[in-house]
Amino acid sequence: MGEHFRQPAPEEIDLPTVLGALADPVRLATVRAIDAAGELTCGQVHEEIGEPCGKSTMSHHLRILREAGLTGTRIDGARRLVSLRRDDLDARFPGLLGAVLARPVPGPARAADAAGATATTRGAGAREAGDAGENGQEPPRQRPLATRA
């Protein structure tokens, strides 16, 4: 009856384990869903993220998040309620959850980077953006080439 879930103490939570747990897209979506709701049952998590994975796979993802210290699970009768350990994580790694849960927003720096990459890949012989081609239409833009470091 007295089930015990492995949940690390706040001082045992380490950054590489937390980041490793968040590296999986299903687990990141899970953390975002739990954050939005505050607390969810295991079944509700599965429904919220809409992932086509089975119950056993979802249980695996929840275990990884719990053992990494990202979530806590409490038993309420027959239900397992999952919540983020926001206070513990914010105390241990200030700003981490806020950065991870923030959705990327395209900003001026990203737009400038994309424009610069396109301009540099056209080369010296390419037409300028305002030049018309033979049929009076602007030539199609070339995608930036991937470079190896």
MARDO-9731 format. One record per residue (C-alpha): residue in three letters; x, z, y. Coordinates in Angstrom, 1 decimal. Each point is the difference from the previous one (the first is absolute). Layout:
<recs>
{rec "ALA" {X Z Y}};
...
</recs>
This chain:
<recs>
{rec "MET" {0.0 0.0 0.0}};
{rec "GLY" {2.5 1.1 2.6}};
{rec "GLU" {1.6 -3.5 0.6}};
{rec "HIS" {3.1 0.0 2.1}};
{rec "PHE" {1.2 -3.1 1.9}};
{rec "ARG" {3.6 -0.4 0.9}};
{rec "GLN" {0.1 0.1 3.7}};
{rec "PRO" {3.4 0.7 1.6}};
{rec "ALA" {0.4 2.9 2.5}};
{rec "PRO" {0.5 -1.3 3.6}};
{rec "GLU" {3.7 0.7 -0.1}};
{rec "GLU" {0.3 -2.1 -3.2}};
{rec "ILE" {-1.4 -3.2 1.6}};
{rec "ASP" {2.8 -2.5 0.5}};
{rec "LEU" {0.0 -3.1 2.0}};
{rec "PRO" {1.3 -2.5 -2.6}};
{rec "THR" {-2.8 1.1 -2.4}};
{rec "VAL" {-2.7 -0.3 2.7}};
{rec "LEU" {1.2 -3.4 1.1}};
{rec "GLY" {0.2 -1.2 -3.6}};
{rec "ALA" {-3.6 1.1 -0.6}};
{rec "LEU" {-1.1 -1.8 3.1}};
{rec "ALA" {1.8 -3.2 -0.9}};
{rec "ASP" {-2.8 -1.1 -2.3}};
{rec "PRO" {-2.8 -1.8 1.8}};
{rec "VAL" {-2.7 1.6 -2.1}};
{rec "ARG" {1.4 3.5 0.8}};
{rec "LEU" {0.3 -0.8 3.7}};
{rec "ALA" {-3.6 -1.2 0.0}};
{rec "THR" {-1.0 3.2 -1.8}};
{rec "VAL" {1.7 2.2 2.6}};
{rec "ARG" {-1.7 -1.9 2.8}};
{rec "ALA" {-3.4 0.4 -1.7}};
{rec "ILE" {0.5 3.7 -0.6}};
{rec "ASP" {1.2 0.4 3.6}};
{rec "ALA" {-3.1 -1.7 1.4}};
{rec "ALA" {-2.4 2.1 -2.1}};
{rec "GLY" {1.8 3.3 0.0}};
{rec "GLU" {-0.7 0.8 -3.6}};
{rec "LEU" {-1.2 -2.2 -2.9}};
{rec "THR" {-0.7 0.4 -3.7}};
{rec "CYS" {2.2 -2.1 -2.3}};
{rec "GLY" {-2.9 -2.4 -0.6}};
{rec "GLN" {-0.7 -0.4 3.7}};
{rec "VAL" {3.7 -0.9 0.6}};
{rec "HIS" {-0.3 -2.8 -2.5}};
{rec "GLU" {-3.2 -1.3 1.7}};
{rec "GLU" {1.4 0.3 3.5}};
{rec "ILE" {3.1 -2.1 -0.5}};
{rec "GLY" {-1.8 -2.6 -2.0}};
{rec "GLU" {3.0 -0.7 -2.2}};
{rec "PRO" {-0.6 -1.8 -3.3}};
{rec "CYS" {1.9 2.6 -2.0}};
{rec "GLY" {-1.4 2.2 -2.8}};
{rec "LYS" {-0.6 3.7 0.1}};
{rec "SER" {3.1 0.8 -1.9}};
{rec "THR" {2.1 -2.0 2.5}};
{rec "MET" {-1.7 1.7 2.9}};
{rec "SER" {0.7 3.4 -1.6}};
{rec "HIS" {3.7 -1.0 -0.3}};
{rec "HIS" {0.1 -0.9 3.7}};
{rec "LEU" {-1.6 3.3 1.0}};
{rec "ARG" {2.4 1.9 -2.2}};
{rec "ILE" {3.0 -1.7 1.7}};
{rec "LEU" {-1.4 0.9 3.5}};
{rec "ARG" {-0.7 3.6 -1.1}};
{rec "GLU" {3.4 0.5 -1.6}};
{rec "ALA" {1.7 -1.5 3.1}};
{rec "GLY" {-1.7 2.6 2.2}};
{rec "LEU" {-2.2 -2.5 1.9}};
{rec "THR" {-3.3 1.2 -1.4}};
{rec "GLY" {-1.5 3.2 -1.3}};
{rec "THR" {-2.6 0.2 -2.7}};
{rec "ARG" {-2.5 2.9 -0.3}};
{rec "ILE" {-2.6 0.5 -2.7}};
{rec "ASP" {-3.6 0.5 1.0}};
{rec "GLY" {-2.0 0.3 -3.2}};
{rec "ALA" {0.4 -3.2 -1.9}};
{rec "ARG" {1.3 -1.9 3.0}};
{rec "ARG" {3.6 -0.5 1.1}};
{rec "LEU" {0.2 -0.2 3.8}};
{rec "VAL" {3.0 -1.7 1.5}};
{rec "SER" {1.2 0.6 3.6}};
{rec "LEU" {3.2 -0.8 2.0}};
{rec "ARG" {2.5 2.8 0.5}};
{rec "ARG" {0.2 -0.9 3.6}};
{rec "ASP" {1.1 3.4 1.3}};
{rec "ASP" {2.8 0.3 -2.6}};
{rec "LEU" {1.2 -3.6 0.6}};
{rec "ASP" {-0.1 0.3 3.8}};
{rec "ALA" {2.0 3.3 -0.2}};
{rec "ARG" {2.6 -1.5 -2.3}};
{rec "PHE" {0.2 -3.6 1.5}};
{rec "PRO" {-1.6 0.0 3.5}};
{rec "GLY" {-1.6 -3.3 0.8}};
{rec "LEU" {0.4 -1.6 -3.4}};
{rec "LEU" {-3.7 -0.1 -1.0}};
{rec "GLY" {-1.0 -1.3 3.4}};
{rec "ALA" {2.6 -2.8 -0.3}};
{rec "VAL" {-1.0 -0.9 -3.5}};
{rec "LEU" {-3.8 0.1 0.6}};
{rec "ALA" {0.2 -2.0 3.2}};
{rec "ARG" {-1.1 -3.6 -0.5}};
{rec "PRO" {2.6 -2.5 1.3}};
{rec "VAL" {-1.1 -1.6 3.2}};
{rec "PRO" {1.6 -3.2 1.1}};
{rec "GLY" {1.7 0.7 3.3}};
{rec "PRO" {1.9 -2.0 2.6}};
{rec "ALA" {3.3 0.6 -1.8}};
{rec "ARG" {-1.3 -1.6 -3.2}};
{rec "ALA" {-1.5 -2.9 1.8}};
{rec "ALA" {3.3 -0.6 1.9}};
{rec "ASP" {2.0 0.2 -3.2}};
{rec "ALA" {-2.3 -2.5 -1.7}};
{rec "ALA" {0.2 -2.4 2.9}};
{rec "GLY" {3.8 0.3 0.2}};
{rec "ALA" {0.4 -0.7 -3.8}};
{rec "THR" {-2.2 -3.1 0.3}};
{rec "ALA" {2.0 -1.3 3.0}};
{rec "THR" {3.3 0.5 -1.7}};
{rec "THR" {-1.0 -1.8 -3.2}};
{rec "ARG" {-1.1 -3.2 1.7}};
{rec "GLY" {3.6 -1.1 0.8}};
{rec "ALA" {1.4 -2.2 2.7}};
{rec "GLY" {-1.8 -3.2 -0.9}};
{rec "ALA" {-3.5 1.4 -0.1}};
{rec "ARG" {-2.5 -0.7 2.7}};
{rec "GLU" {-0.9 2.6 2.6}};
{rec "ALA" {-3.3 1.7 -0.4}};
{rec "GLY" {-1.6 -2.1 2.8}};
{rec "ASP" {1.2 -3.4 -1.3}};
{rec "ALA" {-2.5 -2.2 -1.8}};
{rec "GLY" {0.9 -1.8 -3.2}};
{rec "GLU" {-0.6 -3.7 -0.7}};
{rec "ASN" {-3.8 0.5 -0.3}};
{rec "GLY" {-0.3 2.1 3.1}};
{rec "GLN" {-0.3 3.2 -1.9}};
{rec "GLU" {2.5 2.9 -0.1}};
{rec "PRO" {2.1 0.0 -3.2}};
{rec "PRO" {-0.8 2.8 -2.5}};
{rec "ARG" {2.1 3.2 0.4}};
{rec "GLN" {2.6 0.7 -2.6}};
{rec "ARG" {0.0 3.3 -1.8}};
{rec "PRO" {3.1 2.1 0.4}};
{rec "LEU" {2.5 -0.4 -2.8}};
{rec "ALA" {0.9 3.1 -2.0}};
{rec "THR" {3.6 0.9 0.5}};
{rec "ARG" {2.2 1.9 -2.4}};
{rec "ALA" {2.0 2.9 1.3}};
</recs>
